[in-house]
């Protein structure tokens, strides 16, 4: 148990005994019989940590030396950092590991003199993140729990996505796995953990020192005697060189005290040199004339030499000052501009919008704000690499500058997001023309670093004061319109309206419910038969996903499929569908449907997912289903993305036994030469052509398409067939297969088996 402090009289007696014995007397008023308790963070290398059952580290060793110097017993205990903070706040211990001085901690702590200067910066893994201050909102940043680093991060960069770790060793492992993008913390500690985890050279700083922090021992606020004693002992260790030895041993660099001492010595040496010259001049007055002149000449030479040295130093100071000014301007530019495109960033756009809103007359004119978000930009990065994506962004920024109105302000406000603010609007027709010009830029095929890239964007438009009261609500209104535009397809433009928030909320509800649908067993696969135009037998099935919501009932695919594609859930839905189809194939093995092919729609994200081919093959093997049971349907837009890679992947599916069908044929831009390259066995005529066959010219178009497909050696399926006259025309045109409500609607497996059984044929 701890002993109480002795009375003042007892301290005086003990002090006299110490003096009589020739031992150092503590001026702090502490008793040498008292035992002091120290709580150390046991996971904070190189400052304090547990190793082989013992506390080690710079903090620990230095404090031992201090208490050995002041001859006071010291007990140490390693604990979690949050526990150490609460324990000293409750006055259960006397000293805590080194920490930064803050107003909150000053309420229950005193602080020793500084014992270390610590750098804080960002660490990344290998070259995974191209660090930029502008992208701070997009990073997942690991920080220590109960550390002040989270507060520093918010003070510097505002609200960012933080992931807390009680142990920075766990944060290093999470960084290596890719769970987080960066760690913000102390350079020496993170380097220690990186080496210990075997990531030396891989976990490394991605920015220079962001902040410098002075660390002190934390001491109970009711123990000023202990504060004075620690400071006395620290001064002794600094003077005798022991502090410097320990600092270099653990931190591997000169201590801040040594650096300050060297700077003082340099100033002293310069002062002594100046005094020496002055003394020389004074002595020279009493020498002979000739000698005096010689000495004066020598002094003059020395003064000239000093002038030259001081002139050089002054020049260096001017250069340093200029460098600092340039860095300040550079930092200012970085704070308001995007590194990649050199366009203004989100912060600059918000500042411009605020300025314009305050300046305009809202009765006479409006401010227009256009927000553009690129479609499937992630897929471009995944397929071609980030260097192609970066170059595409630069090209788009350059092209959009050409259509920007004179008073317009263009910015890159997100990873794949641009925005334009145009003040002084008196006629909204000009805003419509601007949106159309931007869409023309997006529609144009472009070659980027040797790769043919197709891009589109959703554009949302809002106006001040009609749709907003300030820059934030104007941005939010345009964002709501933009999301609605993206939900309607490619190259869409939407103007904000009051009803839009309700529609956006409904879309978000669909996205949230869709994520849960797989686990709640709400999804079903229905099958629509594809029949032979010759004898009307079932030649194949198309698998169609259906969603039965527990409250809303059947949700239309036209509602949830676009949401799935936009949110990325389409990949998960695709894998669920393939798994369910495999189970259904097993179920109908001994029926008339045996060995029938099932057509499955394949999205862009699925086809170009890195492990799609391998995973599909493994799924078929594990479920004992032949890949030849599948016919994958791809649209022309899917095949046009990264043509060479697409053809390679389609050939891999062919080699496994899968057939391939080009869906929505006629709606894209496929040329004859391109169709010849595609390894597809079937062309599927889009239903929009079938519906127009009452018109003679439309029938001729369909007939020509069927003839062209046969010339290319492809089978033809007509989809969306609902009327007998359509069937008759298609048979006359020698169409191979027909799909549509005229023969069969999509149906669940049980109903399909009944239909097949009743007909007695497929």
N, C-alpha and C positions, 0 to 999 in steps of 0.2 A: 504494500500500500504506500501511497505517496505520503511523505512527511510534510508537516506544515512549515511555513517560513519561521525562522527564529525571530525572537524579539530583537529590537534595536540594540539593547545592551549586550545580548549574546553575540550578535554580529561583531560588535566592537571588540569583545574578548577574543573571538576566533581570529579577527583581523590582526590583533596584536600578536597572537601566537604564530600566525603565518609569517609576519614580518620578522619575528624573532628567529624563525627557522630558515629565513632567507628565501621563502617561496613568493611567487607573484600574488599581489593583493588585488582582489576584484573590486573595482570602483563602482560596480553596478549595484551593489547592495544585495547580491545573491548569497545564499548559504552554500558552502561546499558540501554540507551533509545532505542537502536536498537532492532528490532524484528527479530528473526532467524526462518527460515522455514525448517521444517523437513518432508521428505517424507518417510513413513513407508510401507513396504510390508504388505498388509492387510491379507495375507494368508500364514503366515510363523510361525506357533506356534512351540515352546513356546517363540520364540524371538519377533515376532510382529504379531498381528492379531486383527481383529475386532470382538467384541462380544457385543451384546445388544446395538449396535450403538456407541460403544466407542472403542478407540484403547487401546490394552492391550499388555502384554508381557514383557520379560526381557529388551529388547532393549528400549522399550518405557518408562518403569518405570525408568530405570537407567538414561536415558537422561533427563527425568523430574527432577530427583534428582540432576543431575549435574548442570542444568540450574537454579534450585532453589538455589544451593550452590553458583553459580557465579552471581546470581541476574540479569539475562538477560532474557527478555521475549522470549517465545518459542511458535510457532504455529506448529501444527501437522496435517498431512493429510494422510489417508490411500489410497493406490493405488496399481495397478498391478505392479509386480516387473519390468517387461520390461519398463513400463511407468516411474517408479521411476528412472531407469538408464538413460533413454533418457532425463528426466526432469532436472536431476542434470548436465548432460553433456551439456545441453543448458543453464545452470546457472539460471534456474527458481526457484530452491530451493537451500538451503545451505548445508543440511546434508541428508544422505540416511541411511537406515537400515544397520545393521552390515553386512559385506561382506569380502571376502578373498582378500588379496592384490595380484594383477597380474600386469604384465608389461603393458598390454593394458589399464587397469583401471588407472594406475599411470599417464597416459598421460593427464587425466582430473580430477584426484582426489588426495587429500592429505588423510592421514589415521591417526586416533587416535591411542593411545596405544592399545594393544590388550584388548578386553573386554570379550572374551570367547575363549575356545579351544573346537573345535567341531570334533566329529568322523564321518567318512563316511564309510559305509559298504553296503553289499547286504542284502535285505530283500526278503523272500519268503513267500508263503502261505502254512501253515501246513507243511506236509512233501512231497509236490507235486514234488519238484525238489531236487535231490541229487546233491548239488552244487559241481562243480569241475572246477578248473581253466582251465583244458584241454578242457572242453565242452563250453567254453565261446562263441565261434563262433555260437553255436547252440541255444543260449538263446535269447529271446526277452526281452530287458531290458528297463524299464521305467525310464526316467530322467526328471528333471524339466527344463522347457523352460527358456532360458536366465540365467540359472545357470551355474556355472563353472564345475558342475559335469560331463557334457558330455566331456569336455576337459580332465578332470582328468581320466575318463574312457578310452579315446583313448590313453593318455600318458602311462597308465599302461598296457593295453591289445590290443592296436592296433584297427583295424576296427572291431566293433561289431554292432549287429542290435539294434539300439536305437529307442525308441518310446517316443516322447516328449509330456509332459503334462504341461499346463499352471498352473495347480493346482495339488499338490501332493496328495490331497484328491481324485481326479479323478484317479490318478495312483493306489492308494490303492484299489479302487473299481474295476479297470481293473484287478489288480492282483488277487483279490478274484474270479472274473468271469473266469479267465484263459486266458484273452486276451493277457497278458504278463506273462513271467516266473519269472522275478525278478524286483526289484526296486533298483537302486543305489542312495543313498542319505544320508542325515544326520540322525543319530540315534535318537536324541531327537525329531526332527520334525516328522519323520515317526511313532515313537511310539505314539505321540500325535494323529495323524490322524487315526492310527489303533484303538485306544481306542474310539475315537469319532465316528468311523464307526461301532463299535460293534465287532471288530475282535481282541480284546485283546487276546493274547496267540496263535492266528492263523497267523496273519501277524507278523513275527518275524525275527531277524537276522539269516542268514544261514552261516555267516562267521565272524571271529573276525574283529576288526577295521582295515580297509584297509589303510586309511590315517587319519592324524590328521591335522586340519586346524586352524590357528589363525584368528579370526574375529575382525574387527575394524569398527568403524563408518567411513563412507566415507564423505569427506568434499570437497567442491569446491576448486579447485587448487589455486584460487586467494584469498583464505581466510586463510592464515597462522595464523592470529590473532585468528580466531575461533578454529583452531586446537590446539593452545596453551591453550586457555581457557578451552576447553573440557578436555585436559590432566590434567590441574590444578584441575578441579573439580573432575575428576576421582581419582586422587591421594588422595584428601581429603576424598572421600567416602571409599576408600580402607583403609585408616588409621583409620577412625572412626568406621569401621565395618559394615557400612550400605551396601556397595557393597556385602560383604559376605552374609548378610541376604537376599538380593534380589536374589543372585545366587542360594542359597539353596531353596528359595521359588519357583522359576520357573524351575530350572534345577535339583533339588533334589540330588545334590552331591556337595562336596567341590569345591571351585573355584580354578583355576590354581594358583592364587596369594597366596591363603592360603597354598596350597601344597608346593609351592616354599618357603614360609616363614617357614613352619615346617621343611623343609630340612635344611634351614639356621640355625634354632634354634638347630637342632641336631648337626650340625657341631660346633656351638658355645659352646654347652655344653661339647663336647669332648675336645675342646681347653681349656676351663676353668679347666676341670679336670686335664689336663696335666700341666697347670700353677700352680695349687694347689700343685701338687706333687713336682714341682721344688721349690716352696716357702718353702715347708716342709724341703727339703734337705738343703736349704740355712740357715734356722733358726737353724737346727740341729748342724751346725758348732760351734755355740756359747754356746751350752749347755755343761753340765758336761759329762765326758767320758762315764759313765754308761748310763746316760740319752741319751747321743748322740748315743750310740750304739743301745739303745732301739728304738730311733726314726728312726735311719737308717734302723734297721731291719723292722720296720713298713713300711717305705718308700719302702724298697726292696720288701716287700710283695705286696704293692700296684702296684709297677712296674711290678712284676710278674703277678699280676691279670690283669693289663692292657695288658701285653704281650699276655696273654691267650685270652683276649677279641679281641685284634687286630689280633691274629692268627686265631681265629674263623672267624672274618670278612674277613681276607685274604682268608681263605678256601672257604667261601661263594662266594667271588668274583671270585675265580677260578672255582667254580661249575657253577656260572652264566655265566662266559666266555665260559666254555665248552658247556653249554646248548645253548648259542647263536651260537656257531660254529656248533653244531648239527642241530639247527633249520635252519641255513644258508644252510647246506648240504641238509637238508630235502626239503627246498624250491627249491633248485637247482634241486634235483631229481624230485620233483613234476612238475617243469617247463618243464622237458624233458621226462616225463614218464606218462603213462596212469594209473590212480588210480585203475581201475577195473582189468585189465589183467597184470599189471606191465610191459607191453611192452613199448618200446620207443613210443613217440607220433609224431604228424605231425612236430612239431618244430625240434625234434631230427632227423627225417627222412630227412628233408630239409638240416640240417647241415651236415649229413652224405653224402648226394648226392653232396653237394657243395664241400666237402673235396675230394671225390673220383674223381669228374670231373676235379679238379685242379691237381690231382696226376697222372692220367692215361696217357698213350700215345695213342691218338685217332687213330693213323695210325695202331697200332698193335692190339689193343683190344677195346672192347665196354663195356658199362655199360647197363645192362638190368633193367627195372623197371616194376613190375607187380602190378596192382591195382585191388583189389577184392572187390566187393560190394554184400552183401547178398541179396537174393531175398525174398520179403515178410517178412522181419524180424519184421516189425511193427505188422503184423498179429500174430506172435508168442507172442509178448508182450501183445497184446490186448486179445488173447485167454487164455494164461496161466499165465500172470502176468510178471512184469519186473524182478522178482527174477529168473524166468526160463530163460528169455532172457539174463540176466547178466551171469548166470551160463553157458549157451550155448557159449557165447563169450569167457569165460575163457577156456572152453574145446577146442574150435577151436584154440585158441592161443597156447595152450599146444601141440596140435596135429601138428600144422604147424611148430613148432620148430623142430620136429623130421625129417621133410623133407627139412629143410633149409640147403642150401649148407654152407660149412665151412666159406666162406668169405661173405655170405649173411647177410642182415640186415632186420629184420622183425619189423614192427611197426603197431600199431592201429592208423589210421589217420583220423577216423571219427566214428560216432555212430555205424554203421554196416559196416565199411570199414577197410580193412587191406591192407598193401602194403609190397612188398619185393624189395629191391635193391640188385643186384648182380653185383659186379665189375669183371673185368678181363675176360670178355667173348671173347673167340676166336672161339667158335662154338655154333651156336644158338640151336643146337639139345638139349643141356642140359637144355635150358630154356623151350623148349617144354615139356621135361620130368618133369620138376618142375611144370609146369601148370597142367599136367595130374595128378601128385601126389596130388596136392591141390584139384582137382576135385574129386579124389577118396575119400579124406577126407570128402568133402562136401556130396558125394553121400551116404556114409555109414549111415544107420539109427542109431540114437543115443538116448539113454534114459537119460533124464536130470531131476533130482529131481523127479523121478517116472513117467515122462511124455515122451511118444514116440514122437520124433521131427524129421521132415524131412527138410533138408535145401539144398539150392543150391546157386550158386553165378555166376555172370558174371565177367570174367577176361579180362582186357585190358593190352596190353604189348607194351612198347615203348623202343627205344634204343638211347643211346647217343654214337656217334654224328649223327647217321643216321637220327633220327627223332626230334632232339632237339638241342638247342644251350646252354641251361643251365638247372638247376634243375626244374625251373618253367615250361618251355616249355615241358620238359620230362614228368612232372606230368600231364600237360594239354593234351598231346598227348595220354598218357595211359588212361586218363579219357574219352577222345573221343572214344577210342577203346572199353573201358568198357561199355559205354552206348550203343554202337552198339551191343555188345555181349548180353547185357540184353534184347535188343529189339528182338533178334532172339530166345529167349526162355531160358530154364534152362541149366546150366552146359556148357555154351558157352565160347569159348576163341577167342579173336580177336587181331590181330597184327595191329598196327597203319599203315595207309597208307595215302598218300596225299589226296586221294579222300574221306577220312573218314569224314573230317570236313563238306564237302558238304552234305553227307548223314545224319550226326548228325543235321545239320541245318534244313534239310528237316523234320526230326523227331520232332524237336522242333516246327516247323511250324504246323505240324499235331496236336501236343498237344495244342498249343495256339488256333488254329482254332476250335478244338474239344470242348474246354471250351465254345466257343461262339455259337456252333452249336445248342444247345438246345434253347437258347434265340432267335436265328434267324430263328427258325422253319425249319431247314435244315434236321432234322432227320425224317425218315419214318419207319413204320413197314410193312414189306412184310410177306406174309404167304405162306408156302409150304405145300400142302396137304400131309397127310399120309394115304395110301389106304390099304384096306383089301386085303390080299393075296388070300382070298377065292373068293370074288365077285367084287373086285376092287372098292368098294364104299369108299367114304372119311370117315375115322374113326377119324381123328384128324388133327390138323394144328400145324406146328412149326412156331413160331414168330421169324423173323430174322430182325435184325436192319440194316437199310440202311442209308447212308449219301450222300446227294446230295449237293456238295459244289458249291457255286455260280460261282466260276471261274474254278475250276478243274473238275467239273462234279461229277459223281459217284465215291466215294472213296471206295476202296475195304475193306471189314471187316478185311481181312488179314493184312491190313496196320494199321487201326485205333484201332482195338480191343486190340492188344498187347500194344499199347501206352496207351490206357485207363486203362488197368490192371496195368501197371507199374506206371502211374501217380496217380492212385487212383480215376480217373474219372469214372471207371466202375460202382461204386455204384450209382452215379448220373444218368448215362445212364440206369442202371437197373430200377430205380424208374420211370424215364420218360417212359420207355417201358411198365411197368406194368400199369401205368396210361392210356397210349394210348390204350393198349389192352382192358382195361375195357370200354373205350369209344367205341371201335369197337364192342365189345360184345353187348352193348346196340343197336348199329346200326343194327346188323344182327339178333336181337331177333325174328323177325317175318319171317325169311327165313328158308331154309332147313338146315342152319348151327346152328339152335337153339340147345342149350345144348351140343354143341360139345366142347371137351377139347382142350385147346391151350397149346402147349409145350413151355416153356420159359427157356432159359439157365440161371443157377444160379451160380454166381462166388463165390470164397472163401470169398472175402471181404464182399459180400452181406450176405451170409448165416451166417457168424459169427459176423456180425454187432450187437451190443447189443440190438438195438430196432427193428431188422428186423421183427420178428414174430408179435410183437404188431403193428408195422406200417402197415404191409401187411394186417392184420385183419381190422384195421381202414380204410385203403384205400378201401377194398372191401365193408365194411359197408357204407362208405360215398358215394360210386359210385353205390351202390345197385347191386353189382355183387356177385354171390356165389363163394367162394373159390374153389368149386368143378369144376369150369370152367378151372382151371389151372392144368397143369402137369409140375412140375419143373424138369429140366434135370440137373444132377450134374455129374461131371467127377470123375473118380477114385481118381485122385490127390486131389480133394476137400474133398472127404469122408475120405481120409487117414489122413488129418490134424485134430488132436484132436478128435480121433475116438469117444470117449464116448459123448463128447459135440455135435458132428455132428449127431450121431444117435438120441440123445435127441431132437435136433431141427427138424430133419426130421420126427420124430414121432409126434411132435407138428403140422407140416404141414399136416400129414396124418389125425390127429384128426380133423382138420378143413375141411377135405373133399378133399384136394389136392391129386393127384396121383404123384408118383415120378418115374423117369426114370434114370438109370445109363448110362450116355453117354460115347461114345468112348470105349465101352466094349471090353476087350481083349488087350488094349494097356498098361494097368497098371500091378499091382502086386496082384490083389485081389485073395484071396484063397476061396475055397468052404465054409469054416467055416465063413469067413468074409462076403461073399455074403448072407449067411443065416441070419446073424445079421442085415443086412441093410434092412430098411423098404421100399424097392422099389418094385414097381409092374411090372416094365418093364426093359429089358436090350436092349441097342441099339448097334448093332454090327458096329464097326468103318468101314468107307468106304475103308480103306486100305486093309481089308480082302476081301471085295467085288471085288475090282479091280484085285485081284490075283486069282480069281476062275477059270480062264482058266487052271490053274494048278490043277491036280487031288488031290495032297496032301492038297492044300489050300482049295479045296472044302470039303475035309474030315474034315478039321479043323472047317470050318463054320458049317457043319452039326453037329459036336460034340458040338459046342458052343450052337446051337439051342436046341439040345437034353438035354444038361446039364441045360439050363435055364428052360425048361419045367419040368424037374425033381424037380427043386427048386420052381416050381409054378409061374414062371415069364413069362409074354408075351415077344415076341421078335420083334424088329423092325430092319430091315436092311436099312441103309442109304447109299446114294451115288450110287443108282442103276440107270444105264444108258442104259443097253442093254437088249434085249429080252431074250437072253440065260441066263443072270443073274436072271431075273424074273422066268424063268422056273426052274432053279436049286433051287431057294429059295422056290418055291411052292412045289417042290419034297421033300425038307427038312422040310416042314410043318412050315415055318416061318409065323408068325401071321400078320405082317404088313410090308409094303414096302414104302420107301420114296426115291425119286430121280428124275432126269430129264427125265427118261423114261416115267413117268406119268405126272409130273408137275414141272415146275420151280417155284421158289419163285416169288410171284406177289403181287401188291398192292390190297387193299381191294376191290376196284371197279371191277378190273379184276376178282378177285376170285368169287365175287357174280355172274358175267356173266357166268363163267365156270360152277358153280353149277346150275344156272338156265338153261343153255343150255343142260346139261346132265340130268336134271330132277331128279337127286339123288345126295346125298352127295358124 
